[in-house]
């Protein structure tokens, strides 16, 4: 447990408090630490008090992604819960299909249409629902992210030590992440590597998507570009589409979606980078989501060091669409 230094007496008005970071939260990001410390406070407000400098770490300003260390002193300002937030209902409790679970980690098969966490106009996601479903769990944190529209393998850590070890593997590119993606057109079999830098930006102007985050391919000498590598293997042709096995060597935002679209073969049903007119036709044909699925994940178990290989079967709605266009053995 974190220790509160100089806490106000019962019944007193909220005041500044200083929280000493315990060993359990060593290595946690400041924003995640505060979201747990200030339960019920909207995420936007938490980020606002960090940006304003009201939150301090060891008496100095800190960014949202600052990693805390055991023994750090975090200044937490008094926060008044807005009336609207105070009356909002908590996330509904929900469990998800379990692929693997032990004392250290939980691997689930995330459905499409569910965000992994709340924020950016989303009240709650997988992690908030899991915490409601498991009120006695001392620790539940996302190891990595999946886009809201993407289904498949998602890891959740049940211990701080497991979280840091698994995230180190992701950052060190020591994991194997393979997705299934159905793209428009016939992908050339000899196109196996996409090595193009990506840059994140916000949509400007008066467009409907103004203010939303997007990603684009930039020139290799662009100072804002981040090197991004995607490996592509043709699984099979499905009518006028191609089913691809896509392995990412870097984990950039929207990497697969942007890389595939940049080659003239956008993912079927992608509402951000896809063929929008074609998507309307696909909806009438039964594809009402983006055809991108986190199929396989390989990593070292954070406690035993043993190799773990997980696989989430292709969801029924995607299987049905494949079968309707080219009957074949299911994946």
Helices and strands as residue ranges (DSSP letters): E 3-5, E 17-20, G 23-25, H 30-37, H 43-51, E 56-57, E 60-61, E 73-76, H 83-87, E 98-101, E 105-110, H 126-133, E 141-142, E 151-157, H 160-171, E 176-184, E 193-195, E 198-202, E 213-217, E 229-238, E 241-248, H 255-262, H 276-284, E 292-300, E 307-311, H 316-325
